[in-house]
């Protein structure tokens, strides 16, 4: 049997009834995580659980008390190697990533690290999304590269916050102006709770967030439910052409950006190309040998498209992107925020509209699977089954 999904609300209810069961839950999750797949790096979950119980025996003392989570292998955690999928470049960090420090302070417990593809060139977020979908963590933190595809594949929620809202300090091979952190969770309330805890208060827009009045809809024949939701909520529905969004998504998939994303390892590749996977060497050689004019041209196209999209957003408050459209990879570069729904659809909004996106996304989301307050399968013969 597969493990039931973990939700923050379900775990809170269980820990509220029996705080001591945190250690038993940690043991079970650690066992499952160890068998999850090659490249996974476990943390000392049971030890951390016992330490949390000793320091804060009351589960209500911390907002994420006992909540198990995973991070991508390129996120710095003291005591665990940081990796971008090229073993020769792995290293032991001296400090935790900023996001990890915030989660630890909130009482969350690290289950372990999940692998990313070499250099994060394909879908680095899959491991975090898969672990949440497999019931091994209540949430996952990973690069937002490939977040939309990973969330859709595993039918979980992915939250891509406004640029600058979540610190990227301590993420290996991340270009903050292009990439950021995505939060994966079973449901939107859980993901939003995590976002609010790890965001930088100094970067939060102080403007009063008024409820959205209009919803833009990329209309490609799969958007009837979006019009129904807009009608139910009293929002003006505005049909939006997808051409500028598609062009920007295609642009952001271009290898021209890899030179910026992988700038820290360019010198290593030039001197020691044999350290890198053979199938990537030709691609990297072309990337690092690319012309400056190509990068300048890409930056100019990006700037122009962002201006176009900013003008488009003047016609509505938030945008609905239907499932299987694959147009959400541009959000970070354009300063937007997004929430990927379990069915693969997405809601996108201007930077600073994270709370509005959260409220509207809850109206769109439907439970993708049955959730349980008990986070693991327990055999009837086990004494835990009778607690």
C-alpha positions in Angstrom: 0.0 0.0 0.0 1.2 3.6 -0.6 1.4 6.0 2.2 -1.5 8.4 2.6 -0.8 12.0 1.9 0.4 14.3 4.6 -1.3 17.7 5.3 -0.4 20.3 7.8 -3.9 20.3 9.2 -4.0 16.5 9.6 -0.6 16.3 11.3 -1.5 19.2 13.6 -4.6 17.3 14.7 -2.6 14.2 15.4 0.3 15.8 17.2 -2.2 17.8 19.2 -3.7 14.6 20.5 -0.4 12.8 21.1 2.8 14.9 20.8 4.9 11.8 21.6 3.8 10.0 18.5 6.1 12.4 16.5 9.0 10.0 17.1 7.0 7.1 15.8 5.9 9.0 12.7 9.5 10.1 12.1 10.7 6.5 12.3 8.1 5.4 9.7 8.8 8.2 7.4 12.5 7.8 7.6 12.1 4.1 6.6 10.0 4.9 3.7 12.2 7.8 2.6 15.3 5.5 2.6 13.5 3.2 0.1 12.2 6.1 -2.0 14.9 6.1 -4.7 18.5 6.4 -5.6 20.3 9.6 -4.6 18.0 10.5 -1.7 20.0 11.7 1.3 18.3 11.1 4.7 18.6 13.5 7.6 18.6 12.5 11.2 14.8 12.7 11.4 14.2 10.6 14.6 16.9 12.5 16.5 15.5 15.8 15.4 12.0 14.7 16.5 13.2 13.7 20.0 15.2 17.0 20.3 12.1 19.0 19.3 10.0 17.2 21.9 12.5 17.9 24.6 12.8 21.6 23.7 9.2 22.3 22.8 6.9 19.6 24.2 3.8 21.7 23.3 3.0 21.3 19.6 1.3 24.7 19.6 4.5 26.4 20.5 5.8 26.6 16.9 3.8 27.2 13.7 5.4 24.2 11.9 6.0 22.0 14.9 7.0 18.5 13.7 6.1 19.0 10.1 8.3 16.8 7.9 9.7 18.3 4.7 12.2 17.7 2.0 14.5 19.9 0.0 16.3 19.6 -3.3 19.9 18.4 -3.1 21.1 21.8 -4.3 19.8 23.5 -1.1 22.5 24.0 1.6 22.0 22.0 4.8 24.8 21.7 7.3 25.8 18.1 7.7 24.4 17.0 4.3 26.2 17.4 0.9 25.0 20.0 -1.5 24.8 18.7 -5.0 23.6 19.8 -8.5 23.8 16.2 -9.8 27.6 16.3 -10.7 29.3 14.3 -7.9 32.7 16.0 -8.5 31.2 19.3 -7.6 29.4 18.2 -4.4 30.5 20.0 -1.2 29.7 20.2 2.5 28.2 23.6 3.3 29.2 25.6 6.3 25.8 27.2 6.7 22.2 26.3 6.2 20.3 28.0 3.4 18.2 30.9 4.6 14.9 29.0 3.9 16.2 26.0 5.9 17.0 28.3 8.9 13.5 29.8 8.8 11.9 26.3 8.6 14.0 25.0 11.5 13.1 28.0 13.6 9.4 27.3 12.9 9.8 23.7 14.1 9.7 21.8 10.8 11.8 18.6 10.6 13.9 17.8 7.6 13.3 14.3 6.2 16.1 14.5 3.8 17.3 15.7 0.4 16.0 14.6 -3.0 18.1 14.5 -6.1 18.1 17.0 -9.0 19.0 16.3 -12.6 22.6 17.1 -13.5 23.0 20.9 -13.3 19.2 21.2 -13.0 18.9 21.3 -16.8 15.7 19.3 -17.0 13.2 19.0 -14.2 15.0 19.6 -10.9 11.8 19.9 -8.9 10.5 16.4 -9.6 12.0 14.8 -6.5 10.4 17.3 -4.1 7.0 17.0 -5.8 7.2 13.2 -5.9 8.0 12.9 -2.2 5.0 15.0 -1.3 2.8 12.9 -3.6 4.2 9.7 -2.0 3.3 10.7 1.5 6.9 11.2 2.6 6.7 14.9 3.5 4.1 17.5 4.2 5.8 19.9 1.9 8.9 20.2 -0.3 11.3 23.0 -1.2 13.1 23.1 -4.5 14.1 25.3 -7.4 11.1 26.6 -9.3 12.7 25.4 -12.6 10.3 22.8 -13.8 8.0 23.3 -10.9 4.8 23.5 -13.0 5.6 20.3 -14.9 6.6 18.5 -11.7 3.4 19.5 -9.8 1.2 18.5 -12.7 2.9 15.2 -13.1 2.4 14.3 -9.4 -0.9 16.2 -9.0 0.2 18.3 -6.1 0.2 22.1 -5.5 3.2 24.2 -6.4 3.5 27.8 -5.2 5.9 30.1 -7.0 6.1 33.3 -4.9 6.9 36.8 -6.1 10.6 37.4 -6.9 12.5 38.4 -3.8 9.8 37.2 -1.4 11.7 34.0 -0.6 15.5 34.3 -0.2 17.6 32.1 -2.6 20.7 32.5 -0.3 22.2 29.0 0.0 20.9 27.5 -3.3 23.7 26.2 -5.6 23.6 27.2 -9.2 20.6 29.5 -9.0 20.3 32.9 -10.8 18.0 34.9 -8.5 16.9 37.2 -11.3 15.7 34.1 -13.3 15.0 31.4 -10.8 13.7 31.0 -7.3 12.1 28.6 -4.8 8.9 26.7 -5.3 6.9 25.2 -2.4 5.2 21.8 -3.0 2.3 20.7 -0.9 -0.8 18.5 -1.0 -3.1 21.5 -0.7 -3.1 25.3 -1.1 -3.6 26.1 2.6 -0.6 24.1 3.5 1.6 25.6 0.8 0.5 29.1 1.7 1.3 28.6 5.4 4.8 27.6 4.5 5.2 30.6 2.2 4.1 33.0 4.9 6.6 31.5 7.3 9.7 31.6 5.0 9.0 34.9 3.2 11.1 38.0 3.8 9.0 40.5 5.7 11.0 43.4 4.4 10.1 42.4 0.8 6.3 42.2 1.4 4.3 44.8 -0.4 2.7 47.0 2.2 -0.3 48.0 0.0 -3.7 46.8 1.1 -4.6 43.8 -1.0 -8.0 44.3 -2.5 -10.0 41.3 -3.7 -9.6 40.7 -7.4 -12.4 42.0 -9.6 -11.5 40.4 -12.9 -10.0 37.2 -14.1 -8.1 36.9 -17.4 -8.5 33.4 -19.0 -6.2 31.9 -21.6 -9.0 30.5 -23.8 -7.9 27.4 -25.7 -10.9 25.2 -25.4 -10.2 23.8 -22.0 -11.4 26.8 -19.9 -15.1 26.3 -19.3 -14.6 25.6 -15.6 -12.7 28.8 -15.2 -15.6 30.8 -16.5 -17.9 29.0 -14.1 -15.6 29.9 -11.2 -15.4 33.5 -12.3 -19.2 33.7 -12.5 -19.7 32.0 -9.1 -17.3 34.5 -7.5 -18.7 37.5 -9.3 -15.5 38.2 -11.2 -15.5 39.7 -14.7 -14.1 37.1 -17.1 -11.7 38.5 -19.7 -10.5 36.3 -22.6 -6.7 36.6 -23.0 -4.6 35.6 -26.0 -1.8 33.3 -25.2 0.7 34.4 -27.8 2.9 36.7 -25.7 2.9 34.2 -22.8 3.9 31.3 -25.2 6.7 33.4 -26.7 8.1 34.2 -23.3 7.8 30.6 -22.1 9.7 29.5 -25.2 12.3 32.2 -24.7 12.9 31.1 -21.1 13.5 27.5 -22.3 16.4 28.7 -24.5 19.9 27.6 -23.5 21.1 31.2 -23.7 20.2 31.6 -20.0 22.3 28.6 -18.9 25.5 30.8 -19.0 23.9 33.0 -16.4 22.4 30.1 -14.3 25.7 28.2 -14.3 28.1 31.1 -14.2 29.7 29.7 -11.0 30.9 26.5 -12.7 32.0 28.0 -16.1 35.7 28.1 -15.1 35.5 24.5 -13.8 34.0 23.3 -17.0 36.6 25.1 -19.1 39.5 23.5 -17.1 38.1 20.1 -16.3 35.3 19.2 -18.7 35.7 15.5 -17.9 34.1 16.1 -14.5 30.7 16.6 -16.2 28.4 14.0 -17.7 29.5 13.1 -21.2 26.0 13.7 -22.7 26.1 17.3 -21.4 29.5 18.4 -22.5 28.7 19.4 -26.0 25.7 21.4 -24.8 27.7 23.1 -22.1 30.5 23.9 -24.5 28.0 25.7 -26.8 26.5 27.5 -23.8 29.8 28.8 -22.4 31.1 29.6 -25.8 28.1 31.6 -26.8 28.3 35.1 -28.0 27.7 38.1 -25.8 25.4 39.5 -28.5 23.1 36.5 -28.2 22.7 37.1 -24.5 22.1 40.8 -25.0 19.5 40.0 -27.7 17.8 37.6 -25.3 17.8 40.1 -22.5 16.2 42.7 -24.8 13.5 40.3 -26.0 12.8 39.4 -22.3 12.5 43.1 -21.4 10.1 43.8 -24.3 7.9 40.8 -23.6 7.7 41.6 -19.9 6.5 45.1 -20.8 3.9 43.5 -23.1 2.7 41.2 -20.4 2.6 44.0 -17.9 0.3 45.9 -20.3 -1.9 42.8 -20.7 -2.3 42.5 -17.0 -3.7 46.0 -16.9 -6.9 44.5 -18.4 -7.5 42.1 -15.5 -6.3 41.3 -12.0 -5.2 37.7 -12.2 -4.8 35.2 -15.0 -6.0 31.6 -15.3 -3.8 29.2 -17.3 -5.6 26.0 -18.2 -4.0 22.5 -17.7 -1.5 21.2 -20.3 -0.7 24.8 -21.5 2.8 24.8 -20.1 3.1 28.6 -20.1 4.1 29.1 -16.5 7.9 28.8 -16.7 8.2 32.6 -17.3 6.8 33.8 -14.0 10.0 34.5 -12.2 11.7 36.3 -15.1 8.7 38.5 -15.5 8.3 39.3 -11.8 5.1 37.4 -11.5 3.7 35.0 -8.9 1.9 31.7 -9.6 0.1 28.8 -8.0 0.1 25.6 -9.9 -3.1 23.6 -9.2 -3.2 19.8 -8.8 -4.8 19.3 -12.2 -2.0 21.2 -13.9 -3.9 24.5 -14.3 -2.3 27.6 -12.9 -3.2 31.1 -11.5 -0.7 33.8 -12.3 -0.6 37.4 -11.0 1.6 40.4 -10.8 4.3 40.5 -8.2 2.9 41.2 -4.8 -0.4 39.5 -5.4 0.5 36.3 -3.7 -2.3 36.5 -1.1 -4.9 37.3 -3.9 -3.7 34.2 -5.8 -4.0 32.1 -2.7 -7.6 33.1 -2.1 -8.7 32.6 -5.7 -6.7 29.3 -6.0 -8.8 27.8 -3.2 -11.9 28.3 -5.3 -10.4 26.5 -8.2 -8.7 23.6 -6.4 -10.5 20.3 -5.7 -9.1 17.5 -3.6 -6.9 15.4 -5.8 -6.8 12.4 -3.5 -8.2 11.4 -0.2 -6.1 12.8 2.7 -5.6 11.3 6.1 -4.8 12.7 9.5 -2.7 9.6 10.1 0.3 10.0 7.9 1.4 6.4 7.4 0.0 3.0 6.8 -0.2 1.1 10.1 -0.8 -2.7 10.2 -3.7 -3.8 12.4 -1.3 -5.9 14.4 0.8 -2.9 15.3 0.2 -1.4 18.8 0.1 2.0 17.0 -3.1 1.0 15.3 -4.9 1.0 18.7 -3.9 4.5 19.8 
